[in-house]
Amino acid sequence: MSAISKMMDAIALINAMNVGMAPAMSMGNLYMNISNSMGMAAMNHVFAQQQSTMHQQAALVVGIKKMYDFGQ
């Protein structure tokens, strides 16, 4: 085998390896994006619950204050 044919075989092997790895790389990227999105959705849900609890407590305090003010 000549040096040129060995070099062409090596280039062909590298190209085949890149083409063969592309689906695995794209699925890996997809899974990473999905897991990131799910994590952000969970964080947003927790934040919304915290905000809701704060608003409910504020409304309760205002309601109790109005009840005490009504009796005076």
Backbone as CSV, one residue per row, in Angstrom:
resi,resn,N_x,N_y,N_z,CA_x,CA_y,CA_z,C_x,C_y,C_z
1,MET,0.845,-1.185,0.000,0.000,0.000,0.000,0.885,1.241,0.000
2,SER,0.508,2.164,-0.806,1.306,3.387,-0.878,0.870,4.354,0.222
3,ALA,1.642,5.371,0.421,1.359,6.363,1.459,0.078,7.122,1.150
4,ILE,-0.169,7.356,-0.127,-1.376,8.098,-0.512,-2.615,7.277,-0.208
5,SER,-2.588,5.981,-0.512,-3.759,5.152,-0.240,-3.992,4.998,1.266
6,LYS,-2.902,4.923,2.063,-3.055,4.863,3.520,-3.673,6.160,4.054
7,MET,-3.236,7.281,3.498,-3.780,8.556,3.925,-5.252,8.675,3.544
8,MET,-5.609,8.204,2.363,-7.010,8.248,1.929,-7.866,7.342,2.796
9,ASP,-7.347,6.157,3.176,-8.082,5.264,4.069,-8.291,5.906,5.433
10,ALA,-7.274,6.596,5.954,-7.400,7.258,7.253,-8.433,8.372,7.198
11,ILE,-8.435,9.139,6.122,-9.418,10.223,5.974,-10.817,9.651,5.853
12,ALA,-10.964,8.580,5.086,-12.275,7.951,4.942,-12.765,7.411,6.275
13,LEU,-11.862,6.832,7.063,-12.245,6.311,8.377,-12.687,7.434,9.309
14,ILE,-11.971,8.546,9.294,-12.353,9.687,10.144,-13.709,10.231,9.724
15,ASN,-13.944,10.350,8.427,-15.241,10.839,7.944,-16.361,9.890,8.337
16,ALA,-16.120,8.588,8.214,-17.144,7.611,8.589,-17.413,7.671,10.085
17,MET,-16.369,7.867,10.888,-16.548,7.954,12.325,-17.369,9.191,12.691
18,ASN,-17.098,10.318,12.045,-17.867,11.541,12.321,-19.326,11.370,11.943
19,VAL,-19.586,10.767,10.807,-20.960,10.549,10.364,-21.660,9.568,11.306
20,GLY,-20.937,8.571,11.780,-21.536,7.595,12.685,-21.813,8.161,14.066
21,MET,-21.020,9.143,14.503,-21.212,9.718,15.837,-22.261,10.826,15.854
22,ALA,-22.627,11.352,14.732,-23.546,12.497,14.686,-24.897,12.204,15.346
23,PRO,-25.554,11.061,15.087,-26.837,10.821,15.758,-26.703,10.734,17.277
24,ALA,-25.638,10.105,17.747,-25.451,9.998,19.192,-25.207,11.369,19.814
25,MET,-24.443,12.185,19.154,-24.187,13.531,19.679,-25.466,14.356,19.700
26,SER,-26.261,14.259,18.656,-27.494,15.051,18.614,-28.487,14.574,19.665
27,MET,-28.564,13.263,19.899,-29.464,12.770,20.950,-28.963,13.183,22.323
28,GLY,-27.656,13.179,22.523,-27.102,13.644,23.789,-27.441,15.103,24.045
29,ASN,-27.311,15.928,23.006,-27.681,17.342,23.137,-29.160,17.505,23.417
30,LEU,-29.987,16.693,22.770,-31.429,16.763,22.995,-31.769,16.409,24.437
31,TYR,-31.169,15.340,24.954,-31.434,14.945,26.334,-30.968,16.015,27.321
32,MET,-29.850,16.636,27.052,-29.371,17.702,27.933,-30.331,18.893,27.923
33,ASN,-30.826,19.253,26.737,-31.768,20.369,26.645,-33.076,20.052,27.347
34,ILE,-33.549,18.815,27.202,-34.798,18.423,27.858,-34.630,18.454,29.370
35,SER,-33.516,17.919,29.877,-33.317,17.911,31.325,-33.175,19.339,31.860
36,ASN,-32.529,20.212,31.109,-32.424,21.614,31.528,-33.799,22.265,31.564
37,SER,-34.613,22.005,30.565,-35.960,22.592,30.522,-36.825,22.075,31.661
38,MET,-36.704,20.786,31.968,-37.488,20.227,33.073,-37.053,20.828,34.407
39,GLY,-35.763,21.025,34.578,-35.274,21.651,35.802,-35.768,23.076,35.952
40,MET,-35.751,23.826,34.855,-36.249,25.204,34.911,-37.748,25.240,35.193
41,ALA,-38.496,24.293,34.633,-39.935,24.243,34.893,-40.200,23.948,36.370
42,ALA,-39.435,23.051,36.958,-39.605,22.748,38.383,-39.254,23.967,39.229
43,MET,-38.189,24.678,38.865,-37.828,25.886,39.614,-38.918,26.945,39.508
44,ASN,-39.483,27.114,38.326,-40.563,28.093,38.155,-41.783,27.709,38.972
45,HIS,-42.069,26.420,39.053,-43.214,25.952,39.827,-43.011,26.249,41.308
46,VAL,-41.829,25.977,41.824,-41.533,26.246,43.231,-41.614,27.746,43.506
47,PHE,-41.075,28.552,42.613,-41.131,30.002,42.796,-42.578,30.492,42.805
48,ALA,-43.406,29.950,41.919,-44.816,30.351,41.876,-45.528,29.955,43.165
49,GLN,-45.205,28.787,43.709,-45.810,28.382,44.978,-45.400,29.321,46.103
50,GLN,-44.137,29.705,46.133,-43.663,30.615,47.180,-44.366,31.967,47.075
51,GLN,-44.507,32.469,45.865,-45.174,33.754,45.681,-46.643,33.661,46.079
52,SER,-47.289,32.554,45.730,-48.690,32.362,46.083,-48.871,32.320,47.593
53,THR,-47.976,31.626,48.279,-48.057,31.551,49.739,-47.876,32.935,50.357
54,MET,-46.955,33.714,49.827,-46.737,35.062,50.345,-47.978,35.928,50.157
55,HIS,-48.618,35.828,49.008,-49.821,36.626,48.742,-50.958,36.178,49.644
56,GLN,-51.080,34.872,49.866,-52.149,34.378,50.736,-51.942,34.851,52.170
57,GLN,-50.701,34.832,52.643,-50.426,35.305,53.998,-50.719,36.797,54.121
58,ALA,-50.363,37.564,53.107,-50.646,39.004,53.142,-52.145,39.255,53.163
59,ALA,-52.905,38.514,52.373,-54.361,38.678,52.363,-54.959,38.289,53.710
60,LEU,-54.423,37.256,54.323,-54.908,36.833,55.643,-54.644,37.917,56.683
61,VAL,-53.456,38.510,56.656,-53.123,39.569,57.610,-54.047,40.767,57.417
62,VAL,-54.288,41.135,56.168,-55.186,42.266,55.900,-56.591,41.955,56.387
63,GLY,-57.047,40.728,56.151,-58.394,40.336,56.601,-58.515,40.357,58.113
64,ILE,-57.536,39.846,58.806,-57.573,39.834,60.270,-57.509,41.258,60.810
65,LYS,-56.702,42.108,60.187,-56.612,43.502,60.622,-57.951,44.198,60.451
66,LYS,-58.640,43.920,59.345,-59.954,44.542,59.122,-60.972,44.040,60.136
67,MET,-60.870,42.765,60.524,-61.809,42.249,61.534,-61.575,42.930,62.874
68,TYR,-60.319,43.133,63.252,-60.032,43.808,64.522,-60.448,45.274,64.467
69,ASP,-60.230,45.929,63.324,-60.615,47.323,63.184,-62.145,47.483,63.204
70,PHE,-62.856,46.483,62.732,-64.329,46.549,62.689,-64.902,46.549,64.088
71,GLY,-64.257,45.828,65.003,-64.783,45.724,66.370,-64.549,46.973,67.185
72,GLN,-63.683,47.843,66.794,-63.391,49.038,67.605,-64.291,50.187,67.281
